[in-house]
């Protein structure tokens, strides 16, 4: 594709005119506007484990890797969440405020269940 045509296409997608064309990072543009895969090098041991997971689950390597990354993302989120609560519990005054706020919100529940 000639450069002029490429710029016209990019301008149309970005809503730019030639006069106010913005500088864009072609890599970022392609990544944000297309579902392009990235190549990532992993250790042979990790690849072997990924192949085994994909085989056992009867899924593609891409799906196995995507699931593994999502699980790790969730693990990091929960660790940060728990660390936040540990920090809150360490501050007696802040933890007391948290408990009082929970009591206030719990009193708004009309589910009829007895709190233990």
Secondary structure, DSSP 8 states (H G I E B T S, - for coil): --HHHHHHHHHHHHT--STT-----HHHHHHHHS---------HHHHHHHHHHHHHHT--HHHHHHHHHHHHHHHHHHHHHHHHHHHHHHSHHHHHHHHHHHHHHHHT--S-----
